[in-house]
């Protein structure tokens, strides 16, 4: 009987912890969605042809992939500059990166929302259309410490091999580092 009581207490504790984690994750998802909406507003403002000056960088690169043929990446960085009071630019901070490309019959689009101050990944989105008309989609929400808060992934396992947390974290890091190399920051 005592073992049963201990087991019941453990089970109830686990359920309570899961409920708290779920509420914490839901709060974080709401925070990230707000940051995402704010970033999209900034991007729309920066994409105007009129004033202000552009605060983005576009990169296109092509290469030949064995078995997939020619691949063309179109990467767009949205950046803000760190300025001194005198207007001297100290460096650039990335807050959003998108990458769209093809791989054979697959069309892929990815977005990465970054913390402007730390460069940490806050949100990743990946969408893929395949040659067989199937689609894959993944959303990854992160806490400020870099741990995964929530993911929502709808993947055809035959095609969606790259839809995982390890991939999106590595890709976001590499894209951020690439901008640093290009801008010498």
C-alpha positions in Angstrom: 0.0 0.0 0.0 2.8 2.4 0.8 4.5 1.8 -2.6 1.2 2.6 -4.2 1.0 5.9 -2.4 4.6 6.8 -3.3 3.8 5.9 -7.0 0.6 8.0 -6.9 2.5 11.0 -5.5 5.2 10.7 -8.1 2.6 10.5 -10.9 0.7 13.5 -9.6 3.9 15.5 -9.3 4.9 14.6 -12.9 1.4 15.7 -14.2 1.7 19.0 -12.3 5.2 19.7 -13.6 4.0 18.9 -17.2 1.1 21.4 -16.8 3.5 24.1 -15.5 6.0 23.4 -18.3 3.1 23.5 -20.8 1.9 26.9 -19.4 5.5 28.2 -19.5 5.9 27.0 -23.1 2.6 28.6 -24.1 3.7 31.9 -22.6 7.0 31.7 -24.4 5.3 30.9 -27.7 3.1 34.0 -27.3 6.2 36.2 -26.6 8.0 34.9 -29.6 5.0 35.4 -31.8 4.9 39.0 -30.7 8.6 39.5 -31.4 8.1 37.8 -34.8 5.2 40.2 -35.7 7.4 43.2 -34.6 10.2 41.9 -36.8 7.9 41.5 -39.8 6.7 45.2 -39.3 10.3 46.4 -39.3 11.1 44.3 -42.4 8.1 45.8 -44.2 9.3 49.3 -43.3 12.8 48.5 -44.4 11.7 47.0 -47.7 10.1 50.2 -48.8 11.6 51.9 -51.8 11.4 55.3 -50.2 13.2 56.6 -47.1 14.6 55.1 -44.8 17.8 53.6 -46.3 17.7 49.8 -46.6 18.7 47.9 -43.5 19.1 44.5 -45.2 21.5 42.5 -47.2 20.6 40.1 -50.0 22.9 37.3 -51.1 22.4 34.9 -54.0 24.6 31.9 -54.6 24.5 29.0 -57.0 26.1 25.6 -57.0 25.7 22.2 -58.6 24.7 19.4 -56.2 25.2 15.8 -57.2 21.9 14.1 -57.8 19.9 17.3 -57.4 21.3 19.5 -60.1 21.7 23.3 -59.9 20.8 24.9 -56.6 20.2 28.6 -56.1 20.0 30.1 -52.6 18.5 33.5 -52.0 19.4 34.7 -48.5 18.1 37.9 -47.1 19.4 39.4 -43.8 17.6 42.1 -41.9 20.0 44.0 -39.8 20.3 46.9 -37.5 23.5 48.9 -36.9 25.1 49.7 -33.6 26.0 53.4 -33.7 27.9 55.7 -31.4 26.3 59.0 -30.4 28.4 60.6 -33.1 26.9 58.3 -35.8 29.9 56.0 -36.2 28.8 52.5 -37.0 30.3 50.0 -34.6 28.8 46.9 -36.1 25.7 45.2 -37.4 23.2 43.0 -35.6 21.0 40.5 -37.4 17.4 40.1 -36.2 15.9 38.1 -39.1 17.3 35.9 -41.9 15.4 34.1 -44.6 16.7 31.5 -47.1 14.8 30.2 -50.1 16.2 27.7 -52.4 15.5 24.7 -54.6 17.0 21.2 -54.4 16.0 19.2 -57.4 12.2 19.2 -57.4 12.0 20.5 -53.8 11.4 24.1 -53.0 12.4 25.2 -49.5 11.9 28.4 -47.5 13.3 29.0 -44.1 13.1 31.8 -41.6 15.2 32.5 -38.5 14.3 35.1 -35.9 17.3 36.1 -33.8 17.7 38.0 -30.6 19.2 41.3 -31.7 21.4 41.7 -28.7 22.7 38.2 -28.2 22.3 36.6 -31.6 20.4 33.7 -30.0 17.9 31.8 -32.0 14.3 32.7 -30.9 12.3 31.1 -33.7 12.8 29.0 -36.8 10.4 28.2 -39.5 10.9 25.8 -42.4 8.6 25.0 -45.3 9.2 22.6 -48.1 7.2 21.6 -51.2 8.3 18.4 -52.8 8.1 17.1 -56.4 5.2 14.7 -55.4 3.1 17.7 -54.2 3.6 16.9 -50.5 4.5 19.6 -48.1 6.6 19.7 -44.9 6.4 22.5 -42.3 8.2 23.1 -39.0 8.1 25.8 -36.4 10.6 25.8 -33.5 10.2 28.3 -30.5 13.1 28.8 -28.1 13.6 30.2 -24.6 16.2 32.9 -24.1 18.7 30.3 -22.9 18.5 28.5 -26.2 16.4 25.5 -25.1 13.4 24.4 -27.1 10.2 25.7 -25.7 7.8 24.2 -28.3 7.9 22.7 -31.8 5.1 22.1 -34.3 6.3 19.9 -37.1 4.3 18.3 -39.9 6.6 16.2 -41.9 6.5 13.5 -44.5 9.3 11.3 -43.2 10.4 10.2 -46.7 11.2 13.8 -47.7 11.5 15.9 -44.5 14.8 14.6 -43.2 16.2 18.0 -42.5 13.2 19.1 -40.4 14.7 18.8 -36.9 16.0 21.0 -34.1 19.6 20.2 -34.7 19.4 21.3 -38.3 17.6 24.6 -37.6 20.0 25.6 -34.8 23.1 24.8 -36.8 21.7 26.7 -39.9 20.8 29.8 -37.8 24.3 29.8 -36.3 26.0 29.4 -39.7 23.9 32.1 -41.3 24.7 34.5 -38.4 28.4 33.7 -38.6 28.4 34.2 -42.4 27.1 37.7 -42.1 29.8 38.4 -39.5 32.4 37.3 -42.1 30.9 39.4 -44.9 30.6 42.6 -42.8 33.9 42.0 -40.9 32.0 41.9 -37.5 
